[in-house]
Amino acid sequence: MQTAETLAKYQMDNHTLLSAFKANITQEKIKSRLSSIFEKVDVVKNGEAYLKNGYLAQNYIVSGKIVDIKALNDALIQVISLEGIVHLVFPIHIEAEEGVLVFSFSLEVYSLP
């Protein structure tokens, strides 16, 4: 009985965080969110989804072109504002090419299995 009460209290205290794992962040959602910032953006799955600490994890590689470093900052803000659990995986690769910045970085997205 005490365990059930402890679990219920934990779930109530952490409702926001636990509900974030229910969000279904897809490749299309990431691309849609970032396409307004980048001249060109591509989001591809990096391998198959796998279990990590009891949650389903999927890696994505995001790449594209931006006009300046501020746009990259705006993009990272958009990524962390996605509803769900998303981790940015470093390093972020940036290089100049024909007057624009070409970048790539990885995201790890978590959800319930």
C-alpha positions as CSV (number, residue, x, y, z in Angstrom):
1,M,0.0,0.0,0.0
2,Q,2.8,2.4,0.9
3,T,4.6,1.6,-2.4
4,A,1.4,2.5,-4.4
5,E,1.1,5.8,-2.5
6,T,4.7,6.6,-3.1
7,L,4.3,5.9,-6.8
8,A,1.1,8.0,-7.0
9,K,2.9,10.9,-5.2
10,Y,5.9,10.6,-7.6
11,Q,3.7,10.6,-10.6
12,M,1.8,13.6,-9.4
13,D,4.9,15.6,-8.5
14,N,6.5,14.8,-11.8
15,H,3.5,14.9,-14.1
16,T,5.0,17.4,-16.5
17,L,8.2,15.5,-17.0
18,L,6.5,12.1,-17.3
19,S,4.0,13.4,-19.8
20,A,6.8,14.7,-22.0
21,F,7.9,11.1,-22.6
22,K,4.4,10.5,-24.1
23,A,5.0,13.1,-26.9
24,N,5.7,11.6,-30.2
25,I,8.5,13.7,-31.8
26,T,9.0,12.5,-35.4
27,Q,11.5,13.2,-38.1
28,E,8.8,15.3,-39.9
29,K,8.0,17.4,-36.8
30,I,11.7,18.3,-36.3
31,K,12.1,19.2,-40.0
32,S,8.9,21.3,-40.0
33,R,10.0,23.2,-36.9
34,L,13.4,24.0,-38.3
35,S,12.5,24.6,-41.9
36,S,11.4,28.2,-41.1
37,I,14.9,29.1,-39.9
38,F,17.1,27.3,-42.4
39,E,17.6,27.8,-46.1
40,K,17.7,24.1,-46.4
41,V,17.3,21.5,-43.6
42,D,17.4,17.7,-43.7
43,V,16.6,15.4,-40.8
44,V,17.5,11.7,-41.1
45,K,17.2,8.8,-38.8
46,N,20.6,7.5,-37.5
47,G,19.9,3.8,-37.0
48,E,17.0,2.1,-35.5
49,A,15.2,3.1,-32.2
50,Y,16.5,1.3,-29.2
51,L,15.7,0.9,-25.5
52,K,17.7,3.2,-23.1
53,N,16.9,3.2,-19.4
54,G,13.4,1.8,-20.0
55,Y,12.6,4.5,-22.7
56,L,12.6,4.3,-26.5
57,A,15.5,6.4,-27.9
58,Q,15.8,7.5,-31.6
59,N,18.8,9.3,-33.0
60,Y,18.5,11.9,-35.8
61,I,21.1,13.8,-37.7
62,V,20.0,17.3,-38.6
63,S,21.9,19.2,-41.3
64,G,21.4,22.3,-43.4
65,K,22.4,25.8,-44.4
66,I,22.0,29.0,-42.4
67,V,22.9,32.6,-43.1
68,D,24.6,33.3,-39.7
69,I,25.4,31.9,-36.3
70,K,22.3,33.6,-34.8
71,A,20.1,31.4,-37.0
72,L,21.8,28.3,-35.5
73,N,21.0,29.7,-32.0
74,D,17.4,30.2,-33.1
75,A,17.3,26.6,-34.4
76,L,18.6,25.2,-31.1
77,I,15.9,27.2,-29.2
78,Q,13.3,25.6,-31.5
79,V,14.7,22.1,-30.8
80,I,14.5,22.5,-27.1
81,S,11.0,23.9,-27.3
82,L,9.7,20.7,-28.9
83,E,7.2,19.0,-26.6
84,G,9.0,15.9,-25.4
85,I,12.4,14.8,-24.3
86,V,15.1,15.8,-26.8
87,H,18.9,15.8,-26.1
88,L,21.3,17.7,-28.3
89,V,24.4,15.5,-28.9
90,F,27.7,17.4,-29.4
91,P,29.7,18.2,-31.3
92,I,27.9,20.6,-33.7
93,H,29.8,20.7,-37.0
94,I,29.8,24.1,-38.7
95,E,31.8,25.3,-41.7
96,A,31.5,28.2,-44.2
97,E,30.6,27.4,-47.8
98,E,29.8,30.0,-50.5
99,G,28.7,32.7,-48.1
100,V,26.5,30.5,-45.9
101,L,27.2,28.3,-42.9
102,V,26.7,24.5,-43.4
103,F,26.0,22.7,-40.1
104,S,25.1,19.3,-38.7
105,F,24.3,18.0,-35.3
106,S,22.7,15.0,-33.7
107,L,19.5,14.7,-31.6
108,E,18.4,11.9,-29.3
109,V,14.6,11.8,-28.9
110,Y,13.0,9.8,-26.1
111,S,9.5,8.4,-25.8
112,L,7.6,5.6,-24.1
113,P,8.1,2.2,-25.6
